[in-house]
Structures are given as structure tokens and as C-alpha cells.
Amino acid sequence: MAEPTDIKRPKAVKFTIDGRAYVTSDDKQTASELLRLAGLDPSGYDLAELREGQAKPKRFEDDDTVHIKDGARFISIRQRAEVA
């Protein structure tokens, strides 16, 4: 009889980007990976995190590693808009 193995499964982390819910087991991803997950092109958008008690969101560079906490709220920020 085989001995039971003690396999640790990654914990699911729930978060939102622009109000849309996502779940991941990888709690460390780059800002550009998270933008792509949300269907956005990192060359046109930045990622920022909304934090309790802070007036301004924390903005991330594309190659910054983002430590995702359960319940985190992220937004996309358009880098520039064409003016007509």
C-alpha cells in the first residue's frame, strides 16, 4: 500500500482588474502579465493597485513584480489618448 503524500497545493488568490474577477495560484506576476490577463496591451496601459487609506493608486511599471494579495483591486490606466 502506498504512503499518502503530503502535496501542498497553491492557494487560490482572488483579485479584480477593472472590476472583473480573476483567480490565480501564482501570487507573483509582472504588471504586463496581469494586463494581458485582462485582455489589455501593456504598451498602451499601466497597472495600478487601489489600496485602502491611500488617495492615489500604486502604479506599476510593466516589468515590476506584483505581489497579489487575496481581495486585491487593480485598475488599468491608459498611458495616453489621442486628441482629435
C-alpha positions in Angstrom: 0.0 0.0 0.0 1.4 3.4 -1.0 2.0 6.0 1.7 -0.1 9.2 1.4 1.9 12.1 0.0 1.9 15.5 1.6 1.3 17.6 -1.6 0.9 21.3 -1.0 -1.4 22.8 -3.5 -1.0 26.5 -4.3 -3.6 28.7 -2.6 -6.1 30.3 -4.9 -5.8 34.1 -4.8 -8.9 36.2 -5.8 -8.5 39.7 -7.2 -10.0 42.2 -9.6 -8.8 44.2 -12.6 -11.2 47.0 -13.6 -13.9 45.3 -11.6 -13.6 41.9 -13.3 -12.9 39.0 -11.0 -9.8 36.7 -11.5 -8.3 33.8 -9.6 -4.7 32.7 -9.7 -2.5 30.3 -7.8 0.6 32.4 -8.8 0.6 35.4 -6.4 3.7 37.0 -8.0 3.3 38.1 -11.6 4.5 41.1 -13.6 2.3 44.0 -14.3 2.4 43.3 -18.0 1.2 39.6 -17.4 -1.7 40.9 -15.4 -2.6 43.4 -18.1 -2.6 40.7 -20.7 -4.7 38.5 -18.5 -7.3 41.4 -18.5 -7.1 41.5 -22.3 -5.1 44.7 -22.4 -1.9 45.6 -24.3 0.8 46.6 -21.8 2.3 49.0 -24.4 -0.9 51.2 -24.1 -1.8 50.7 -20.4 -0.3 50.7 -16.9 -1.5 48.7 -14.0 -2.2 50.3 -10.6 -3.5 48.9 -7.3 -6.2 50.6 -5.3 -5.2 50.5 -1.6 -7.3 51.3 1.5 -6.4 54.6 3.1 -4.4 55.9 0.1 -5.8 58.6 -2.2 -3.7 57.6 -5.2 -3.4 54.1 -6.6 0.1 52.5 -6.6 1.2 52.4 -10.2 3.5 49.6 -11.5 5.9 49.5 -14.4 5.4 46.7 -17.0 8.3 44.6 -15.6 7.6 45.2 -11.9 6.7 42.1 -10.0 3.3 42.5 -8.4 2.6 40.6 -5.2 -1.1 39.8 -5.4 -3.0 39.6 -2.1 -6.4 37.9 -1.8 -9.0 40.6 -2.5 -6.6 43.0 -4.2 -8.2 45.6 -6.5 -6.3 46.6 -9.6 -7.2 49.1 -12.4 -5.8 49.8 -15.8 -4.6 53.3 -16.7 -4.4 54.3 -20.3 -0.9 55.7 -21.0 -2.0 58.3 -23.5 -5.1 59.1 -25.5 -5.2 60.6 -28.9 -6.8 64.1 -29.1 -9.0 64.8 -32.0 
